[in-house]
Amino acid sequence: MYEIPLFKLNYDLEEENAVISTLKSKWISTGPKCAEFERLFEELIGVKHAIALSSCTDALHLANYSLGVGPGDEVICPSLTFAATVNSIIYVGAKPVFCDIKSYSDLTIDPNQIESLISNRTRAVIVMDYAGFPCDMDPILSIADKYNLKVIEDSCHGPMSEYKGRCIGTIGDVGCFSFFSNKNVSTGEGGMLTTNRDDLYDKCKSLRSHGMSTMSYQRATGHATEYDICEVGFNYRLDDIRASLGIVQLNKLKADLIKRQGVRKMYETSLSCLDEVIIPFSDNKEFVSNYIMPIVLKDSSKIKRDFVRNYLHEKGIQTSIHYPAVHKFSVYKQYTRTLPITEYVVDNEISLPMYSTLKDNEVVYICESIRKALDKWNSTVTNTK
Ligand SMILES: *Cc1c(COP(=O)(O)O)cnc(C)c1O
């Protein structure tokens, strides 16, 4: 185990008690806890509808599917994201068109390049709010409007993250959130689809549960006795055990994010003296989730980045890379393009430990270790010249 892990679960007795109480209620599948979780989520981010699902991957699939994206269509998406964002496009038979990010310091999709990638087959754009920092939504929405494209937000990194005062995941047609263990809100596995559109809500709610017209809970409570299958749906339901974890987690979220903001500030201060380090999004003024703490090394290479990561590993500090480029994965070979900024970032980014209970002295130790790693690298390189 690492002395300083990448992430720590924000769990205590409250989560344990919530699960026990759901178990004791004897209703463990989708039911009242899911409904409560959804209402709480709607309130928290200010959206008309939220549908709890068993993962964000389900949400992304339902988003594409319910918006009518299908075979022959093209969907513009980032490559600097988790593979699920792109897999969801393949699920519906459409073609992913990879788009570069804005810069080494703004790791979100580049609106100018989106426009240049539009063809007469483009149906939608999926955007991803990296680390919880919002994409440049105003230009993205006006491009979508101009070319009649749907906008899907992969908001997995940013529950409660804001863009000009509105929460992300409420701005496009559909928002998609994940409650996988290492996310800001953790239920083990879990997801949420959000939308302000009544038609999409009705469609996705039915698709979540096989296309059935009524749910087991409605029948068990005497509100319905029969059901029809109105369309071919899926089983993407979240159970009430995990929903009860989600409720506790949502109630803790704001306080957790405020602490993360403090951790990020501490990183910004401690890293400011290292001119070889870019801190992406350092000019951001919005309230954001700080799901991860990325840095990008300047004038660097994959070998140097891996050297620094390895040095931190030896110091007991766990790091990660967000992400390996999706367009470089073997399965996506036929869709690959050259994305210079993404390609530099995936080779030179390091995700540092980020969680609300990370202490100031630990952040100082991490940043001091990065400085030593860079010194060591520089002296090795100089000595071998
Ligand atoms: C975690 C994550 C997903 C997948 O979420 P699951 O709930 O594990 O399906 C998709 N996109 C991004 C950007 C993520 O971080």
The ligand as a MOL file (V3000), in Angstrom:
LIG
                    3D

  0  0  0     0  0            999 V3000
M  V30 BEGIN CTAB
M  V30 COUNTS 15 15 0 0 0
M  V30 BEGIN ATOM
M  V30 1 C -15.5850 6.8630 -14.7610 0
M  V30 2 C -15.8390 7.4190 -16.0820 0
M  V30 3 C -16.7100 6.7990 -16.9900 0
M  V30 4 C -17.3350 5.4510 -16.7380 0
M  V30 5 O -18.1560 5.4320 -15.6400 0
M  V30 6 P -18.7130 4.0050 -15.1180 0
M  V30 7 O -19.7030 4.4140 -14.0570 0
M  V30 8 O -17.5660 3.2540 -14.5550 0
M  V30 9 O -19.3700 3.3250 -16.2440 0
M  V30 10 C -16.9530 7.4260 -18.2010 0
M  V30 11 N -16.3680 8.5910 -18.5160 0
M  V30 12 C -15.5230 9.2140 -17.6740 0
M  V30 13 C -14.9210 10.5100 -18.0800 0
M  V30 14 C -15.2220 8.6430 -16.4390 0
M  V30 15 O -14.3640 9.2550 -15.6220 0
M  V30 END ATOM
M  V30 BEGIN BOND
M  V30 1 1 1 2
M  V30 2 1 2 3
M  V30 3 2 2 14
M  V30 4 1 3 4
M  V30 5 2 3 10
M  V30 6 1 4 5
M  V30 7 1 5 6
M  V30 8 2 6 7
M  V30 9 1 6 8
M  V30 10 1 6 9
M  V30 11 1 10 11
M  V30 12 2 11 12
M  V30 13 1 12 13
M  V30 14 1 12 14
M  V30 15 1 14 15
M  V30 END BOND
M  V30 END CTAB
M  END
